[in-house]
Amino acid sequence: MRAMKVLALAALLGASFAAQAAPVTYKLDPAHTMVLFSWNHFGFSNPTANLGISAGTLVYDEANPAKSSVEVTLPLANLDTHVSALDEHLKKPDFFDADKYPVVTFKSTRVEPLGNNKFKVTGDLTVHGVTKAVVLDATLNKAGMQPMLKVPAVGFDATGTIKRSDFGVGAYVPNVSDEVQIRITTEAEAGKAK
């Protein structure tokens, strides 16, 4: 009888550990996600725009972070520089050509854990109909229960640099910088707790 109790306890502990180690799928929260990009304008200023997201999924595997992934869609309709004339200009054919290419997408292909909640995330970025591999330096800010929504949540920041001419968006280079700095901050939540 005692052996049965020990086996049952071991099975419960094993099931509990397996449940904790399972990857969790989170939905990125558009209200708490900013995808900022900045560039240099003739050496005088460094404007910044926010793309935001319309949809995004993050799978985070705490036990094996290399199995994590992220996929996002960023509609150019959400582009916001805080200057409406610039928003419209960036959507024109000499830049994003938003009528022809209305979204930017990113899909990770590799996540490399670096320790101390740091990761290198490699993925396919598609802009202006061109797909190129890019690398983002990501940091896990926090994983835990979101206190207001009462659901599991994670938060990440990430940075990277791309050359816009690689994506066919090279108008006014080099006076307007080819290099674009990217800074992302996001929160993501899992399904509601039962």
C-alpha positions, 0 to 999 in steps of 0.5 A: 500500500505504501509503495502505491502511495509513493508511486502515485505521489511520484506520478503527480509530481512528474505530471506537475513538473511536465505541466510547468515545463510545457511551452505556453502560447501568448497573444501579444497585447496591441495596447501594450506593444510598441514597435518603434523605428528611428532614422537620421534626417540629414544629420539634424534629427532622429525622428521616430515612428510607431508601427504597433501590431494588429496580431502577434503570437509568442510561444515561450518555453521557459524550460527550453527557451530555444524552442520559443517563437514569435510571429507578428503582423504590423499593418502600415495603416497604424503607422504613427510619426505624430506628423500626419503629413509624414505618415502619409508620405511614408506610405507612398510608393517611394517608401513603404508603398502601403497600398501595394504592401499593406503589412510588415511581418516578422516570423522567428526562425531561431531563438538563442538563449544567452543567459540572464534573460537575454536572447538573440532572436533571428527571424524573417522580416518582410517589408515592401514585399522583400523578406530578409533575415534579421537579428533582434537582441531581446530581454525577458522583462518579466514572466508571471501573473498579470495582476489586473487580468489574472492571466499568465503574462510575459513582457519583452523588450528587443532592439535591432538595426536594419538597412532599409535599402535591403528591403527596397525602401532606399529613397533619399539615402544617404541624406536620410539614413539607410540604417534604421534602429528598431526598439520593441516593447511588448506584453503578451497574455495567455488564455484567461484563468479558469 
